[in-house]
Amino acid sequence: MSTNSLRAALREHTAESHARLDAAIGPFHDIESYRSFVLNSYLFRSLVEPECDAVAAWPVLPLVAAMQADMDDLKIASAPQPLAPIALPDWSTKLGALYVLEGSGVGARLLFRRAQTLGLSAEFGARHLAIQVEDMHRWPAFLAILEAADTEPAFDRSAALASAQVLFERALEIYRS
């Protein structure tokens, strides 16, 4: 195990991509920019959620169905077909992916407040954000799983770092398109 925590290593390894993604998402100040955010979030999440769904040690928070309902509320004519899932063949790569997914729940707190200023709520248009902010203990509990994994002999830290980086880059491609 490295001297720095897995969380710190993931944060450091993905910092540049994470900053570029935050800039690409940007603030949404009107319904149109929020609609784009929801659609892109759906496209990204639908790539990863199915691959992480079977992780017994940490259940993925299912958001794709809520995103589809939000798209219906927002009159996004037809939900595009999800892109091909990202392959996450083992626990190490899945944990790197889960770091990205769970971390988005931390950012969802600010995004949900922004959505509420647009008149959206947990019942209309912002369901997926409301789900993410519902459990304040989820992120700290995930961090405990993350740090415990780093002590497992079969855990591959470099695979987790690479996986998280791939996810940030893929999200960046989606939000920029």
Disulfide bonds with the S-S distance in Angstrom:
none
